[in-house]
Amino acid sequence: MANLNEDVSRAPKSMRAQTITGITDTTDIGATVRVEIDGKELKVPIGTTILEAARSIGVRIPTLCYHEDLCIAGVCRICVVEVEGQRTLQASCAYPITSPIKVKTYSSKVRKARRHILDLLLSKHYGECYSCFRNNNCELQSLAKEYGVDQFRFGHPEKPLHEVDASSYSVIRDMNKCILCRRCVRTCIDVQEVGVLEAVGRSDKTKIETFASKPLSEVICINCGQCINRCPTGALRANDPTDDVWAAIDNPAKHVVIQTAPAPRAGIGECFGLEPGRALTFEMNTALRRCGFDKVFDTNFTADLTIIEEGTELILRLYKALVKKDTSIALPQFTSCSPGWIKYIEHFYPEMLKHVSSAKSPQQMFGAVIKTYYAKKNNIDPKDIVTVALMPCSAKKFECNRPEMCDSGFKDIDYGLTTRELAQMISEAGIDLPNLEKSDFDDPFGTATGSGVIFAATGGVMEAAIRTVVELVCGIKVENLFDHADVIPVRGFEGVRYAELPIKQVGPVPDILKHLVPNWDWLKGATLKVGVCHGTANAKKVLDDIKAGGKFSECHFIEFMACPGGCLGGGGQPIPTNPEIRKKRAKAIYGEDAHYEIRKSHENPAVLELYSQFLTDGPCGHLSHKLLHTDYTPRGKYIA
């Protein structure tokens, strides 16, 4: 079994390059070798690729199949360079430097080869750029401009060669724009270990296909959209509902509300030319009102609500298992916020669905609350309310269309928008987002906490839960255990994390939970064991470890997120993405958290008011179970 602390990337690219070329002797690891690139001399560790060495001195080599998140493929050949003494040009992304070499990155031979490759790619690339959602953000288009392509030397398709697959709620495939870089294949197999896509055929008959060439709605796609984020062209895109959202806004009979998740705030600025890591939370609120939304609410409100409901469910599971000795209780409890993760476990580990919390995601909780509590409070007929969710995630589009997500009596969430789609709406409205004045969220769902904000990053749900559990169970301030309430052990970008929290003392049961447990004495002296993982390849490691009776089988609570980095690396976030960009987005998220006056979910006054006025039988009560919880079970034919 692979090391559980190993990230999905598995090894540095230089070491992966060694494996590709059959170099397995590691006795010289740490040694350096001299290389000359375009007349510049440098020393690099043995096994460093030419591409990595060139980038280290600021020499740019164009790439298409290469991506920082993925293993090496070396299939597109656009990164070829001339190595002195070599008969043919070499792919710089896959060439490990093991002895002194001299490299030319832009010789006449290299430039002609790259132009030839581009012309061949364009000869199979149907469509024009103006109507493509990747226009001005397409790597193929950028390279064509860079290399002066002004005609189709080898022709150009006059009609589509493939039907567009728009069967999925989340992802649209247009293979007419595919350049066979295999990024999507490697993402689906290596990063996510789902394996929906594969390259079939050989030579000019090669194409990217699903199993038996079925549409995405009929295969085990988890809708995460990670393939979209790494596709260099417009061959993959999210299923965009913006025309329907505009129609709702333009309909005076409709009351259109939007909730905004935390991750888009840390990313949307990238769509407007800003560097990653600048949050535009309150500028975005102003833009949404100018677009015509009647109310702008904060998804962090229901993130806090999720912590209360999911945390209460965990307490009930522990109480039944430890005190009542109910052997039917499934532990550890798994989080249920990530719809891509839910699809993954439904498809690959259906026997473990009993471990998944019944709590809905914050998106879906919000929809149910809007079309019940909010509708009644404001005397609005729920059928006239249109609920829109701004999410960093393409899987949220699928989630809001699940047939069970209508506990309000209506479709709880009508439309899911990605960060990219909202950026397009804002641009279409002629709004200069980065330079807008700031404005706050609307009441009654504008009050949130730092715990809600950090849901955007891997480990954030767990950190929010720990902040609340420590105070509700131990009766002490979480700051007494963790400086500034920052639960550092569950933060970071390691693929899998594990932490233990000894419960050395217990306090009185708070009023909101007194109807569920008589006291906390049964937890005194116990050690709460938790796990965190992101990316479904890492989820597989954890689930297999649990099945084998390993360390994670002893956990009480485990956070799973489908996307690398958590929601801030979601399939609807700005393109491109890479480890450095995700770290900058995370920095923005934690920066916002630090500035909140209230940083713990159980102290959110708007959530407490919801329980006192509406969910009066408390967390995990009858009404909250009806509106805020669901059951995840294998669905047979319902795959899409």
C-alpha positions as CSV (number, residue, x, y, z in Angstrom):
1,M,0.0,0.0,0.0
2,A,1.3,3.5,-0.8
3,N,2.5,5.7,2.0
4,L,-0.6,7.5,3.3
5,N,1.2,10.8,3.7
6,E,2.3,10.8,0.1
7,D,0.7,13.4,-2.1
8,V,-1.0,12.6,-5.4
9,S,2.0,13.9,-7.3
10,R,3.9,10.9,-5.8
11,A,7.4,12.2,-6.7
12,P,9.3,15.2,-8.0
13,K,9.0,15.5,-11.8
14,S,12.7,15.0,-12.2
15,M,12.5,11.6,-10.4
16,R,9.4,10.7,-12.5
17,A,11.5,11.5,-15.6
18,Q,14.1,9.1,-14.5
19,T,11.5,6.3,-14.2
20,I,10.3,7.1,-17.7
21,T,13.8,6.7,-19.2
22,G,14.6,3.6,-17.2
23,I,17.1,5.3,-14.9
24,T,16.5,3.8,-11.5
25,D,20.0,4.0,-9.8
26,T,19.6,6.5,-6.9
27,T,23.1,6.3,-5.6
28,D,23.9,9.7,-7.1
29,I,20.9,11.5,-5.6
30,G,22.1,14.9,-4.3
31,A,24.9,15.1,-6.8
32,T,24.9,17.9,-9.4
33,V,25.7,18.1,-13.1
34,R,26.7,21.0,-15.3
35,V,24.4,22.1,-18.1
36,E,24.6,24.9,-20.6
37,I,21.3,26.4,-21.8
38,D,21.5,29.1,-24.6
39,G,25.0,29.9,-23.5
40,K,24.2,30.1,-19.8
41,E,26.0,27.7,-17.6
42,L,24.5,26.3,-14.4
43,K,24.6,23.2,-12.1
44,V,21.4,21.2,-11.4
45,P,20.7,18.1,-9.4
46,I,21.1,14.9,-11.4
47,G,17.7,14.0,-12.9
48,T,16.4,17.5,-13.3
49,T,14.7,17.9,-16.6
50,I,15.8,20.4,-19.2
51,L,12.5,22.2,-18.8
52,E,13.0,22.6,-15.1
53,A,16.6,23.7,-15.5
54,A,15.5,26.3,-18.1
55,R,12.8,27.7,-16.0
56,S,15.2,28.0,-13.0
57,I,17.2,30.6,-15.0
58,G,14.2,32.3,-16.6
59,V,14.3,30.7,-20.0
60,R,10.8,30.0,-21.2
61,I,10.1,26.9,-23.2
62,P,6.5,26.5,-24.5
63,T,4.5,23.5,-23.3
64,L,1.1,22.0,-23.9
65,C,0.9,18.5,-22.5
66,Y,3.1,19.5,-19.4
67,H,1.3,20.6,-16.2
68,E,2.7,21.1,-12.8
69,D,0.1,18.9,-11.2
70,L,0.6,15.9,-13.5
71,C,3.1,13.2,-14.3
72,I,5.2,13.6,-17.4
73,A,3.7,12.5,-20.8
74,G,6.0,14.1,-23.4
75,V,3.4,13.6,-26.1
76,C,2.8,17.0,-27.6
77,R,6.5,17.7,-28.5
78,I,5.9,21.5,-28.5
79,C,8.7,21.8,-25.9
80,V,11.4,20.3,-28.1
81,V,14.9,21.6,-27.8
82,E,18.2,20.9,-29.5
83,V,20.8,18.9,-27.4
84,E,24.3,19.0,-28.8
85,G,25.3,15.6,-30.1
86,Q,21.7,14.3,-30.4
87,R,20.5,13.4,-33.8
88,T,16.9,14.4,-33.1
89,L,15.2,17.1,-31.1
90,Q,14.3,16.2,-27.5
91,A,11.2,16.9,-25.5
92,S,12.5,19.1,-22.7
93,C,9.8,18.1,-20.2
94,A,10.8,14.4,-20.3
95,Y,14.6,14.7,-20.7
96,P,16.5,14.1,-17.4
97,I,19.9,15.6,-17.2
98,T,22.3,12.9,-16.1
99,S,25.6,14.1,-17.7
100,P,26.9,17.5,-18.9
101,I,25.0,18.7,-22.0
102,K,24.6,21.9,-24.1
103,V,21.1,22.9,-25.0
104,K,19.6,25.3,-27.5
105,T,16.0,26.3,-26.9
106,Y,15.3,28.5,-29.9
107,S,17.5,27.6,-32.7
108,S,16.1,27.6,-36.3
109,K,15.6,23.9,-36.2
110,V,13.7,24.2,-32.9
111,R,11.5,27.1,-34.1
112,K,10.6,25.3,-37.4
113,A,9.7,22.1,-35.5
114,R,7.4,23.9,-33.1
115,R,5.7,25.8,-35.9
116,H,5.2,22.5,-37.8
117,I,3.7,20.9,-34.7
118,L,1.3,23.9,-34.2
119,D,0.2,23.7,-37.8
120,L,-0.5,20.0,-37.4
121,L,-2.5,20.6,-34.3
122,L,-4.6,23.3,-35.9
123,S,-5.3,21.1,-38.9
124,K,-7.5,18.9,-36.6
125,H,-8.8,21.7,-34.4
126,Y,-12.3,22.6,-35.6
127,G,-14.0,25.9,-34.7
128,E,-13.1,29.5,-34.4
129,C,-12.0,31.4,-31.3
130,Y,-14.6,34.1,-31.0
131,S,-17.3,31.7,-29.8
132,C,-15.0,29.6,-27.6
133,F,-15.2,30.1,-23.8
134,R,-11.4,29.9,-23.7
135,N,-10.9,32.8,-26.1
136,N,-8.0,34.8,-24.8
137,N,-7.2,32.1,-22.2
138,C,-6.3,29.3,-24.5
139,E,-2.8,27.9,-24.6
140,L,-3.1,26.7,-28.2
141,Q,-4.3,30.2,-29.3
142,S,-1.5,31.9,-27.4
143,L,1.2,29.7,-29.0
144,A,-0.3,30.2,-32.5
145,K,0.0,34.0,-31.9
146,E,3.5,33.6,-30.5
147,Y,4.7,31.6,-33.5
148,G,3.1,33.9,-36.1
149,V,0.5,31.4,-37.4
150,D,-1.5,33.3,-40.0
151,Q,-2.8,30.5,-42.2
152,F,-3.7,26.8,-42.0
153,R,-0.8,25.3,-43.8
154,F,-2.2,21.8,-43.5
155,G,-5.9,22.7,-43.9
156,H,-8.6,23.1,-41.3
157,P,-11.8,21.1,-40.6
158,E,-14.8,22.6,-42.4
159,K,-17.3,20.8,-40.2
160,P,-17.3,19.2,-36.8
161,L,-15.8,15.7,-36.6
162,H,-17.4,14.8,-33.3
163,E,-20.7,15.4,-31.6
164,V,-20.6,17.7,-28.6
165,D,-21.4,15.7,-25.4
166,A,-23.6,18.0,-23.3
167,S,-25.3,15.2,-21.4
168,S,-23.8,16.0,-18.0
169,Y,-25.1,18.7,-15.7
170,S,-21.5,19.6,-14.9
171,V,-19.0,19.0,-17.8
172,I,-19.3,19.4,-21.5
173,R,-16.9,17.7,-23.9
174,D,-16.2,19.1,-27.3
175,M,-13.6,16.7,-28.8
176,N,-13.4,18.9,-32.0
177,K,-11.1,21.1,-30.0
178,C,-9.1,18.3,-28.4
179,I,-5.3,18.4,-29.1
180,L,-4.6,14.9,-27.6
181,C,-2.3,16.3,-24.9
182,R,-3.8,13.8,-22.5
183,R,-3.9,16.2,-19.5
184,C,-7.5,15.2,-18.9
185,V,-6.6,11.5,-19.0
186,R,-3.8,12.0,-16.5
187,T,-5.9,14.2,-14.3
188,C,-8.7,11.7,-14.1
189,I,-6.4,8.7,-13.6
190,D,-3.5,10.0,-11.6
191,V,-4.9,13.0,-9.6
192,Q,-8.4,11.7,-9.0
193,E,-8.1,7.9,-9.7
194,V,-11.5,7.8,-11.3
195,G,-10.4,6.8,-14.8
196,V,-13.4,8.0,-16.9
197,L,-11.2,9.1,-19.8
198,E,-8.6,7.3,-21.8
199,A,-6.6,7.7,-25.1
200,V,-7.7,5.0,-27.6
201,G,-6.4,4.2,-31.0
202,R,-3.0,4.9,-32.5
203,S,-1.4,7.5,-34.7
204,D,-3.8,9.8,-36.4
205,K,-6.7,7.5,-35.2
206,T,-6.0,8.4,-31.6
207,K,-8.9,10.0,-29.7
208,I,-9.9,10.6,-26.1
209,E,-12.9,8.5,-25.1
210,T,-15.0,7.4,-22.2
211,F,-15.8,3.7,-21.6
212,A,-17.5,2.3,-24.7
213,S,-17.7,5.9,-26.0
214,K,-20.7,6.5,-23.7
215,P,-21.7,10.1,-22.8
216,L,-20.5,11.5,-19.5
217,S,-23.9,11.1,-18.0
218,E,-23.7,7.3,-18.3
219,V,-20.2,6.7,-16.9
220,I,-18.7,7.1,-13.5
221,C,-17.7,10.7,-13.8
222,I,-17.7,12.4,-10.4
223,N,-18.3,15.8,-12.0
224,C,-15.3,17.4,-10.2
225,G,-14.2,19.3,-13.2
226,Q,-10.5,18.9,-12.6
227,C,-10.1,17.9,-16.2
228,I,-11.5,21.3,-17.2
229,N,-9.0,23.1,-15.1
230,R,-6.1,21.4,-16.8
231,C,-7.3,21.3,-20.4
232,P,-5.3,23.8,-22.5
233,T,-8.1,24.5,-25.0
234,G,-11.9,24.6,-25.0
235,A,-12.3,20.8,-25.4
236,L,-13.7,20.7,-21.8
237,R,-15.9,23.2,-20.2
238,A,-18.6,23.5,-17.5
239,N,-22.3,23.4,-18.3
240,D,-23.1,27.1,-18.2
241,P,-26.6,28.2,-17.0
242,T,-25.9,32.0,-17.2
243,D,-28.5,32.6,-19.9
244,D,-31.2,31.1,-17.6
245,V,-29.9,33.2,-14.7
246,W,-30.1,36.4,-16.7
247,A,-33.6,35.4,-17.8
248,A,-34.6,35.0,-14.1
249,I,-33.1,38.4,-13.2
250,D,-34.9,40.1,-16.1
251,N,-38.3,38.6,-15.0
252,P,-39.9,41.1,-12.6
253,A,-42.1,38.3,-11.2
254,K,-39.0,36.5,-9.8
255,H,-37.2,37.2,-6.6
256,V,-33.6,36.1,-7.4
257,V,-31.2,35.5,-4.6
258,I,-27.6,34.4,-4.8
259,Q,-25.4,32.8,-2.2
260,T,-21.6,33.1,-2.5
261,A,-19.2,30.5,-1.3
262,P,-15.8,31.6,0.2
263,A,-13.5,30.0,-2.4
264,P,-14.7,32.2,-5.4
265,R,-13.8,35.4,-3.5
266,A,-10.1,34.3,-3.3
267,G,-10.1,33.4,-7.0
268,I,-12.3,35.7,-9.1
269,G,-9.8,38.5,-9.2
270,E,-7.6,36.3,-11.4
271,C,-10.3,36.5,-14.1
272,F,-9.8,40.3,-14.1
273,G,-6.0,40.2,-14.4
274,L,-5.1,40.3,-10.6
275,E,-2.5,38.1,-9.1
276,P,-3.8,35.1,-7.2
277,G,-4.4,35.6,-3.5
278,R,-6.4,38.9,-3.5
279,A,-9.9,38.4,-2.1
280,L,-12.7,40.6,-3.6
281,T,-15.5,39.5,-1.2
282,F,-17.2,42.8,-0.7
283,E,-16.5,44.3,-4.2
284,M,-18.2,41.1,-5.5
285,N,-21.3,41.9,-3.4
286,T,-21.6,45.3,-5.1
287,A,-21.2,43.7,-8.6
288,L,-23.9,41.1,-7.9
289,R,-26.4,43.8,-7.0
290,R,-25.5,45.8,-10.1
291,C,-26.1,42.6,-12.1
292,G,-29.6,42.6,-10.7
293,F,-29.7,40.0,-7.9
294,D,-32.3,41.0,-5.4
295,K,-30.4,39.6,-2.4
296,V,-26.8,38.6,-1.9
297,F,-26.3,36.1,0.9
298,D,-23.2,34.5,2.4
299,T,-22.8,30.7,2.1
300,N,-20.6,30.9,5.2
301,F,-23.9,31.2,7.1
302,T,-24.9,27.6,6.2
303,A,-21.2,26.5,6.5
304,D,-21.7,27.4,10.2
305,L,-25.0,25.7,10.2
306,T,-23.3,22.6,8.7
307,I,-20.8,22.5,11.5
308,I,-23.7,22.5,14.1
309,E,-25.7,19.8,12.3
310,E,-22.7,17.6,11.3
311,G,-21.0,18.0,14.7
312,T,-24.2,17.1,16.5
313,E,-24.6,14.0,14.3
314,L,-21.0,13.0,15.3
315,I,-21.8,13.4,19.0
316,L,-24.9,11.3,18.6
317,R,-22.9,8.6,16.8
318,L,-20.3,8.6,19.5
319,Y,-22.9,8.6,22.3
320,K,-24.8,5.6,20.7
321,A,-21.6,3.7,20.0
322,L,-19.7,4.4,23.3
323,V,-22.5,4.7,25.8
324,K,-25.4,2.8,24.3
325,K,-23.1,0.1,22.9
326,D,-25.0,0.2,19.6
327,T,-22.8,-1.9,17.3
328,S,-24.7,-0.7,14.2
329,I,-23.2,2.8,14.4
330,A,-20.7,3.5,11.6
331,L,-17.5,5.2,12.7
332,P,-15.5,7.2,11.5
333,Q,-18.0,9.7,10.3
334,F,-17.2,11.2,6.9
335,T,-18.0,14.8,5.9
336,S,-20.6,15.3,3.1
337,C,-19.8,18.9,1.9
338,S,-18.1,17.9,-1.3
339,P,-20.5,16.6,-4.0
340,G,-17.6,15.2,-6.1
341,W,-16.5,13.2,-3.1
342,I,-20.0,12.0,-2.6
343,K,-20.2,10.8,-6.2
344,Y,-16.8,9.1,-5.7
345,I,-17.9,7.1,-2.7
346,E,-21.2,6.2,-4.3
347,H,-19.5,4.7,-7.3
348,F,-16.4,3.1,-5.8
349,Y,-17.1,2.4,-2.1
350,P,-20.9,2.1,-1.8
351,E,-20.6,-0.3,1.1
352,M,-19.1,2.6,3.1
353,L,-21.9,5.1,2.5
354,K,-23.2,4.5,6.1
355,H,-20.1,6.4,7.3
356,V,-21.1,9.6,5.4
357,S,-22.8,12.3,7.4
358,S,-26.4,12.8,6.5
359,A,-25.9,16.6,6.6
360,K,-26.4,18.3,3.3
361,S,-23.7,20.6,1.9
362,P,-23.9,24.3,2.8
363,Q,-25.2,25.0,-0.7
364,Q,-28.2,22.7,-0.4
365,M,-28.9,23.7,3.2
366,F,-29.1,27.3,2.1
367,G,-31.6,26.5,-0.7
368,A,-33.9,24.6,1.7
369,V,-33.8,27.5,4.3
370,I,-34.4,30.2,1.6
371,K,-37.5,28.5,0.2
372,T,-39.0,27.8,3.7
373,Y,-37.9,30.1,6.5
374,Y,-36.8,33.1,4.3
375,A,-39.9,32.8,2.1
376,K,-42.3,32.8,5.1
377,K,-40.4,35.6,6.9
378,N,-40.7,37.8,3.8
379,N,-44.1,36.7,2.7
380,I,-42.8,35.5,-0.7
381,D,-44.3,32.5,-2.5
382,P,-41.4,30.0,-2.8
383,K,-42.3,29.3,-6.4
384,D,-41.3,32.8,-7.2
385,I,-37.9,32.6,-5.6
386,V,-35.0,31.7,-7.8
387,T,-32.0,30.5,-5.8
388,V,-28.5,30.8,-7.4
389,A,-25.3,29.4,-5.9
390,L,-21.9,30.8,-6.7
391,M,-19.5,28.0,-6.2
392,P,-15.9,27.1,-7.1
393,C,-17.2,23.7,-8.2
394,S,-18.7,22.1,-11.3
395,A,-20.0,19.2,-9.2
396,K,-22.3,21.6,-7.4
397,K,-24.3,21.9,-10.7
398,F,-24.9,18.2,-10.5
399,E,-25.7,18.3,-6.8
400,C,-28.5,20.9,-7.1
401,N,-30.1,18.7,-9.7
402,R,-30.1,15.5,-7.6
403,P,-33.8,14.5,-7.4
404,E,-33.7,14.3,-3.6
405,M,-32.7,17.9,-3.2
406,C,-36.2,19.3,-3.0
407,D,-37.1,19.1,0.7
408,S,-38.5,22.6,0.7
409,G,-41.2,21.3,-1.7
410,F,-39.4,22.9,-4.6
411,K,-36.0,22.5,-6.2
412,D,-33.9,23.9,-3.4
413,I,-31.1,25.4,-5.6
414,D,-32.2,26.3,-9.1
415,Y,-28.8,27.1,-10.6
416,G,-25.1,26.7,-9.8
417,L,-22.6,29.2,-11.2
418,T,-18.9,28.7,-11.2
419,T,-16.4,31.5,-10.4
420,R,-15.5,31.7,-14.1
421,E,-19.2,32.0,-15.2
422,L,-19.9,34.8,-12.7
423,A,-16.8,36.6,-13.9
424,Q,-18.2,36.4,-17.4
425,M,-21.6,37.8,-16.2
426,I,-19.8,40.7,-14.4
427,S,-17.8,41.5,-17.6
428,E,-20.9,41.3,-19.7
429,A,-22.6,43.8,-17.5
430,G,-19.6,46.2,-18.1
431,I,-18.6,46.2,-14.4
432,D,-15.0,46.8,-13.4
433,L,-14.9,44.4,-10.4
434,P,-11.5,45.2,-8.9
435,N,-12.3,48.9,-8.6
436,L,-15.8,48.7,-7.2
437,E,-16.8,50.1,-3.9
438,K,-17.3,47.5,-1.1
439,S,-20.7,46.5,0.3
440,D,-21.8,43.9,2.9
441,F,-24.0,40.9,2.5
442,D,-27.8,41.1,3.1
443,D,-29.6,40.1,6.2
444,P,-30.7,37.7,7.6
445,F,-28.0,35.6,6.1
446,G,-25.1,38.0,6.0
447,T,-23.7,37.1,9.4
448,A,-20.9,34.6,9.2
449,T,-17.8,33.5,11.0
450,G,-14.2,32.8,10.2
451,S,-15.0,29.1,10.5
452,G,-17.3,29.4,7.6
453,V,-14.7,31.1,5.5
454,I,-12.1,28.4,5.9
455,F,-14.4,25.8,4.4
456,A,-12.7,26.8,1.2
457,A,-9.4,25.2,2.0
458,T,-8.6,21.6,2.6
459,G,-8.8,21.0,6.4
460,G,-11.1,23.9,6.8
461,V,-14.2,21.9,7.7
462,M,-12.2,19.9,10.2
463,E,-10.7,23.1,11.8
464,A,-14.1,24.7,12.1
465,A,-15.5,21.5,13.7
466,I,-12.6,21.4,16.2
467,R,-13.1,25.0,17.2
468,T,-16.7,24.3,18.0
469,V,-16.2,20.8,19.6
470,V,-13.5,22.1,22.0
471,E,-15.7,24.8,23.3
472,L,-19.0,22.9,23.5
473,V,-17.5,19.7,25.0
474,C,-14.5,20.9,27.0
475,G,-16.0,24.1,28.2
476,I,-12.9,26.1,27.5
477,K,-11.8,28.6,24.9
478,V,-10.2,27.0,21.8
479,E,-7.5,29.7,22.1
480,N,-6.3,27.9,25.2
481,L,-5.3,25.0,23.1
482,F,-4.4,26.6,19.7
483,D,-3.0,30.1,19.4
484,H,-5.5,32.5,17.9
485,A,-7.8,29.5,17.4
486,D,-5.7,28.4,14.4
487,V,-5.7,24.6,14.3
488,I,-2.5,24.2,12.5
489,P,-2.3,20.4,12.6
490,V,-5.1,20.1,10.1
491,R,-3.8,22.8,7.7
492,G,-1.5,22.3,4.8
493,F,-1.4,20.6,1.4
494,E,-0.1,17.2,2.2
495,G,-2.4,14.7,0.5
496,V,-3.5,13.1,3.9
497,R,-3.3,14.4,7.4
498,Y,-4.0,12.9,10.8
499,A,-4.3,14.6,14.2
500,E,-5.3,13.7,17.8
501,L,-7.1,15.9,20.3
502,P,-7.1,14.6,23.9
503,I,-10.2,15.6,25.9
504,K,-8.7,16.2,29.3
505,Q,-11.7,18.0,30.8
506,V,-15.4,18.4,30.0
507,G,-17.8,21.2,30.7
508,P,-21.6,21.4,31.0
509,V,-23.7,20.4,28.1
510,P,-24.9,23.6,26.3
511,D,-28.6,24.3,26.1
512,I,-28.7,23.7,22.4
513,L,-27.7,20.0,22.9
514,K,-29.3,19.2,26.3
515,H,-32.1,17.3,24.6
516,L,-29.6,14.9,23.1
517,V,-27.1,14.0,25.8
518,P,-27.2,14.2,29.6
519,N,-23.6,15.1,30.2
520,W,-20.0,14.8,28.7
521,D,-18.6,12.5,31.3
522,W,-18.4,9.7,28.8
523,L,-15.9,11.7,26.7
524,K,-13.6,12.7,29.6
525,G,-10.1,11.2,29.0
526,A,-10.9,10.2,25.5
527,T,-8.8,11.2,22.5
528,L,-10.6,12.6,19.4
529,K,-8.9,11.2,16.3
530,V,-9.4,13.0,13.0
531,G,-8.2,12.8,9.4
532,V,-8.1,15.1,6.4
533,C,-7.6,14.4,2.8
534,H,-8.1,16.2,-0.5
535,G,-8.3,14.8,-4.1
536,T,-10.0,11.5,-4.6
537,A,-6.8,9.6,-5.2
538,N,-6.0,10.4,-1.6
539,A,-9.5,9.5,-0.6
540,K,-8.9,6.0,-2.0
541,K,-5.8,5.6,0.1
542,V,-7.7,6.5,3.3
543,L,-10.7,4.3,2.5
544,D,-8.5,1.4,1.7
545,D,-6.6,2.0,4.9
546,I,-9.9,1.9,6.8
547,K,-11.0,-1.3,5.1
548,A,-7.6,-2.9,6.1
549,G,-8.0,-1.8,9.7
550,G,-5.2,0.7,9.5
551,K,-4.7,4.0,11.4
552,F,-7.6,5.8,9.9
553,S,-10.1,3.1,10.9
554,E,-9.5,4.4,14.5
555,C,-10.6,7.9,13.5
556,H,-13.8,9.4,14.7
557,F,-14.2,12.1,12.0
558,I,-12.6,12.4,8.6
559,E,-12.9,15.3,6.2
560,F,-12.9,14.4,2.5
561,M,-12.7,17.0,-0.4
562,A,-12.7,15.9,-4.0
563,C,-10.5,18.6,-5.4
564,P,-6.7,19.2,-4.8
565,G,-6.4,21.9,-2.2
566,G,-10.1,21.7,-1.3
567,C,-12.7,24.0,-2.8
568,L,-10.2,26.7,-3.6
569,G,-8.9,24.3,-6.2
570,G,-12.3,23.4,-7.5
571,G,-13.3,22.7,-11.1
572,G,-15.0,26.0,-11.5
573,Q,-12.2,28.2,-10.4
574,P,-10.1,30.4,-12.7
575,I,-7.8,28.8,-15.2
576,P,-4.8,28.1,-14.8
577,T,-4.3,26.3,-11.5
578,N,-1.2,24.9,-10.0
579,P,0.2,24.3,-6.5
580,E,1.6,27.8,-6.1
581,I,-1.7,29.4,-7.2
582,R,-3.7,27.2,-4.7
583,K,-1.4,28.2,-1.9
584,K,-1.9,31.9,-2.7
585,R,-5.7,31.4,-2.7
586,A,-5.4,29.6,0.7
587,K,-3.4,32.5,2.1
588,A,-6.3,34.9,1.1
589,I,-8.8,32.6,2.8
590,Y,-6.9,32.3,6.1
591,G,-6.3,36.1,5.9
592,E,-10.0,36.7,5.8
593,D,-10.6,34.3,8.7
594,A,-8.1,36.1,10.9
595,H,-10.1,39.4,10.5
596,Y,-13.5,38.1,11.5
597,E,-14.7,39.3,14.9
598,I,-16.5,36.0,15.4
599,R,-14.5,32.9,14.3
600,K,-16.5,30.0,15.6
601,S,-19.6,28.5,14.1
602,H,-21.6,28.0,17.3
603,E,-21.3,31.7,18.1
604,N,-22.9,32.9,14.8
605,P,-25.9,34.9,16.1
606,A,-27.9,34.4,12.8
607,V,-27.5,30.6,13.1
608,L,-28.6,30.7,16.8
609,E,-31.6,32.9,15.7
610,L,-32.6,30.3,13.1
611,Y,-32.7,27.6,15.7
612,S,-34.7,29.8,18.1
613,Q,-37.3,31.0,15.5
614,F,-37.5,28.1,13.0
615,L,-35.6,24.9,13.8
616,T,-37.0,25.0,17.3
617,D,-36.4,21.3,18.0
618,G,-32.7,21.9,17.7
619,P,-29.8,20.4,15.7
620,C,-30.7,17.0,14.3
621,G,-34.3,17.6,15.3
622,H,-37.3,16.6,13.2
623,L,-37.4,19.7,11.1
624,S,-33.7,20.1,10.6
625,H,-33.6,16.4,9.5
626,K,-36.3,17.1,7.0
627,L,-34.7,20.2,5.5
628,L,-30.9,19.9,6.2
629,H,-30.2,16.2,6.0
630,T,-30.5,13.5,3.4
631,D,-29.4,9.9,2.8
632,Y,-26.7,8.9,0.3
633,T,-27.4,5.5,-1.2
634,P,-26.4,3.7,-4.4
635,R,-28.7,5.0,-7.1
636,G,-28.4,2.4,-9.9
637,K,-29.5,4.1,-13.1
638,Y,-29.2,7.6,-11.6
639,I,-25.5,8.2,-12.5
640,A,-25.3,11.6,-14.2
